[in-house]
């Protein structure tokens, strides 16, 4: 299991504030889908706690690591209603940005930076344009409507940094 190390400046000296394992957030209704909010802060410096909104608030940030399962892992399991309920429970705030049709299309009011850590995935925009991203590729979004689709035979893991835009 991966570990998280958080360091900060305390009275002019670098110190470790937190060290611990990064817990899994595997979905029951979508086997292999593992969206983990690793860390986050609000504009006032409040540290993210499980149950807080997974969506970066204005002036705040979130670090997520998401593993998207291959299509064969989803066969016979992907009931959009059950997935939607689980998404709302596990990713409050972020879940509400997804469209109700089960397409996976969504738009967040954030700046998003995505880095593919492993595997490959398709990124679809609302005009139907699709790009295949592979390990090491980076995507940047500014309130774009988009969806992620793993059509490969293996899982894909992406690190996302979400920065909450100031209220427009």
C-alpha positions in Angstrom: 0.0 0.0 0.0 1.3 3.5 -0.9 2.1 5.9 1.9 1.5 9.7 2.2 4.0 12.0 3.7 3.1 15.6 4.5 5.7 18.2 5.4 5.5 21.9 6.2 7.5 24.8 7.6 7.2 25.2 11.3 9.1 28.1 12.8 11.5 28.2 9.9 12.2 24.5 10.0 10.9 21.7 7.7 9.0 19.1 9.7 6.8 16.1 8.9 3.2 16.8 9.9 1.6 13.6 8.8 2.7 10.1 7.7 0.3 7.3 6.9 -1.0 4.8 4.4 -3.2 5.9 1.5 -6.5 4.0 2.1 -8.4 2.4 -0.8 -11.9 3.6 -1.7 -12.8 0.7 -3.9 -16.4 0.8 -5.1 -18.7 -2.2 -4.5 -20.9 -1.6 -7.6 -18.1 -0.9 -10.0 -15.3 -3.4 -9.3 -11.8 -2.0 -9.7 -12.9 1.6 -9.6 -10.9 3.2 -6.8 -11.2 7.0 -6.5 -9.2 8.2 -3.4 -9.0 11.7 -2.1 -5.5 11.7 -0.8 -5.2 15.2 0.6 -6.8 18.6 0.4 -7.1 22.0 2.0 -9.8 24.7 2.0 -8.9 28.4 1.5 -8.8 28.9 5.2 -6.2 26.1 5.7 -8.6 23.5 7.0 -7.3 20.0 6.1 -9.6 17.7 4.2 -11.3 15.0 6.3 -13.2 11.9 5.0 -16.8 12.9 4.5 -15.9 16.5 3.4 -16.7 17.5 -0.1 -14.4 15.7 -2.6 -14.7 18.8 -4.9 -12.0 21.4 -4.3 -13.8 24.5 -2.8 -13.0 28.0 -4.1 -9.4 28.8 -3.1 -8.9 25.2 -1.9 -7.4 22.1 -3.4 -7.7 18.3 -3.6 -5.3 15.6 -4.6 -7.1 12.5 -5.9 -5.6 9.2 -7.2 -8.2 7.4 -9.3 -7.9 3.9 -10.8 -10.3 3.2 -13.7 -11.0 -0.6 -14.2 -10.9 -2.2 -17.7 -14.2 -2.9 -19.3 -14.2 -6.6 -18.6 -14.1 -5.9 -14.8 -17.4 -4.0 -15.2 -19.4 -6.7 -17.0 -22.5 -7.5 -15.1 -21.8 -5.0 -12.4 -22.3 -1.5 -13.7 -25.9 -0.5 -12.7 -25.8 3.3 -13.1 -28.3 3.8 -10.3 -26.2 1.9 -7.8 -23.0 3.5 -9.0 -24.6 6.9 -8.6 -25.7 6.2 -5.0 -22.3 5.0 -4.1 -20.6 7.9 -5.8 -22.7 10.4 -3.8 -21.8 8.6 -0.6 -18.1 8.3 -1.3 -17.4 11.5 -3.3 -19.8 14.1 -2.0 -19.7 17.3 -4.0 -17.8 15.8 -6.9 -20.6 13.2 -7.5 -23.1 16.0 -8.2 -21.0 17.2 -11.1 -21.6 14.0 -13.1 -24.5 13.8 -15.5 -27.4 11.5 -14.5 -27.3 9.5 -17.8 -24.4 7.3 -16.6 -22.1 8.6 -19.4 -19.4 9.7 -17.0 -19.5 13.2 -18.5 -19.0 15.9 -15.9 -17.9 19.5 -15.4 -16.3 20.8 -12.3 -15.8 24.4 -11.3 -12.1 23.8 -10.8 -8.7 23.9 -12.5 -7.8 20.2 -12.9 -4.4 18.8 -13.7 -4.3 15.0 -14.5 -1.2 12.9 -14.8 -1.5 9.3 -16.1 0.6 7.2 -13.7 -0.1 3.8 -15.3 -2.1 2.4 -18.2 -4.0 4.2 -20.9 -7.4 5.9 -21.0 -9.6 7.9 -23.4 -10.5 11.5 -22.7 -13.7 12.7 -24.4 -14.8 16.3 -24.6 -18.3 17.5 -25.1 -17.8 18.0 -28.8 -17.1 14.3 -29.2 -13.3 14.8 -29.7 -11.3 11.9 -28.1 -7.7 11.6 -27.2 -5.9 8.5 -25.8 -3.6 9.4 -22.9 -0.8 7.0 -21.8 1.6 6.8 -18.9 3.2 10.1 -18.4 0.7 12.1 -20.4 -0.9 15.2 -18.8 -4.3 16.8 -19.2 -5.3 20.2 -18.0 -9.0 21.4 -17.6 -10.6 24.7 -16.9 -14.2 23.9 -16.2 -14.4 21.6 -19.3 -17.2 19.1 -19.8 -15.4 15.8 -20.2 -15.5 12.0 -19.5 -12.9 9.3 -18.9 -13.2 5.9 -20.6 -10.9 3.0 -20.0 -11.2 0.8 -23.1 -7.9 -1.0 -22.6 -7.5 -4.5 -21.1 -5.7 -3.2 -18.0 -6.5 -0.7 -15.2 -5.5 3.0 -15.6 -4.4 5.1 -12.7 -4.4 8.9 -12.8 -3.3 11.5 -10.2 -5.6 14.6 -10.3 -4.9 17.9 -8.7 -8.1 20.0 -8.4 -7.8 23.7 -7.5 -11.0 25.5 -6.6 -11.5 28.5 -8.7 -12.5 31.7 -6.9 -16.3 32.3 -7.3 -16.9 33.8 -10.7 
